[in-house]
Amino acid sequence: MATVTVRNGIDVDQLVATIGAIKEQPSISTFTFKATTSWKEGTLNHAEIGQFIHDGERVERPQPFRLTGDEPPVLLGANRGPNAVELVLAALGFCYGVGFVANAAARGIDLSELRYEVEGDIDVQNFLGMTKERRPGFSAIRACAWVRSPNATQGQLDELCQYVQDTSPVRDIIANPVPVDTTLEVLS
Amino acid sequence: MATVTVRNGIDVDQLVATIGAIKEQPSISTFTFKATTSWKEGTLNHAEIGQFIHDGERVERPQPFRLTGDEPPVLLGANRGPNAVELVLAALGFCYGVGFVANAAARGIDLSELRYEVEGDIDVQNFLGMTKERRPGFSAIRACAWVRSPNATQGQLDELCQYVQDTSPVRDIIANPVPVDTTLEVLS
């Protein structure tokens, strides 16, 4: 009987090989990801996400991904895309989703369904310059995973859910401080 | 001579009216934003961003926005979309962009160009379960604004850039801790 090497669409052999390769050469675990955003008009911005740096080498995608950001009318926009804080919530769901599925595969857990509902509370008074008493960003974020597995117990899934939180890049970025250095170049 | 009420595509009258309305009724500054992500296969996830709660009332967009998230092949995906941490970088650029343009408009600063290049350094060893010594998320983020204005001085733009950082929701979410509560519901 052949060994299952793909579970939940994750190539477990490749995952194990990647971990082995990093043990041999730790620098291949380092990445610099990039995004460029361009203002169009009003609250409308476009983003391009294409290349990244892996172990010091530039990697290009076949084509860059393009995103549109805007605000709803109540926040001076025209609903041409999600706003920036909504994107952060989607990023958390994506990150949890990848972590859950990959770690489930590594543990022999099959998944037939996985969905995250993510929400965050925000008060725009600081953003609007009205007060510094309330923070500009989310005061709280709640995420709920809905999962269906044909072969895992509730206990296994609970434990996996916690492990995914502990190792999630986006959860870490949100829940813990990341240094952000911002500079300005004036074009003449 | 008519007063200019739209600058950089921002309706400054609406902005001033919004601030006035919040002063009258502070609860209208509160929002709960939402995103739902659904796992498809492997590292592929889709997101829907549609409704949000404003001052306790549900607001629907005409149609939900849809996003695709995936990983590059080196991270077990097939490049069908940006990954989660790249989305966070785009969100920061979008957030800075909206803040810069809106606050420029409020100050009488015209902009003819605005672009953000954002990058973040990450080591995937923690995500892969190899170590807890390195954090799962970005260790550092760098953003550079490229701006062109026909009527602002370097000093005015520097001051605006700093103000936008101080009041940016996404910068705050990244640079300062946000409580994230994650729960699991097992579907039978």
Interface residues (C-beta under 8 A of the other chain):
Chain A: N8 G9 I10 D11 Q14 L15 T18 I19 I22 K23 P26 S29 T30 F31 T32 F33 K34 A35 T36 T37 S38 W39 E41 G42 T43 L44 N45 A47 I49 F52 H54 V59 R61 P62 F65 L67 G69 E71 P72 V74 L76 N79 G81 P82 N83 A84 V85 E86 L87 V88 L89 A90 A91 L92 G93 F94 C95 Y96 G97 V98 G99 F100 V101 A102 N103 L111 E113 L114 R115 Y116 E117 V118 E119 G120 D121 I122 D123 V124 Q125 N126 F127 L128 G129 M130 R135 P136 G137 F138 S139 A140 I141 R142 A143 C144 A145 W146 V147 R148 S149 Q154 L157 D158 C161 Q165 D166 T167 S168 P169 V170 R171 D172 I173 I174 A175 N176 P177 V178 P179 V180 D181 T182 T183 L184 E185 V186 L187 S188
Chain B: N8 G9 I10 D11 Q14 L15 T18 I19 I22 K23 P26 S29 T30 F31 T32 F33 K34 A35 T36 T37 S38 W39 E41 G42 T43 L44 N45 A47 I49 F52 H54 V59 R61 P62 F65 L67 G69 E71 P72 V74 L76 N79 G81 P82 N83 A84 V85 E86 L87 V88 L89 A90 A91 L92 G93 F94 C95 Y96 G97 V98 G99 F100 V101 A102 N103 L111 E113 L114 R115 Y116 E117 V118 E119 G120 D121 I122 D123 V124 Q125 N126 F127 L128 G129 M130 R135 P136 G137 F138 S139 A140 I141 R142 A143 C144 A145 W146 V147 R148 S149 Q154 L157 D158 C161 Q165 D166 T167 S168 P169 V170 R171 D172 I173 I174 A175 N176 P177 V178 P179 V180 D181 T182 T183 L184 E185 V186 L187 S188
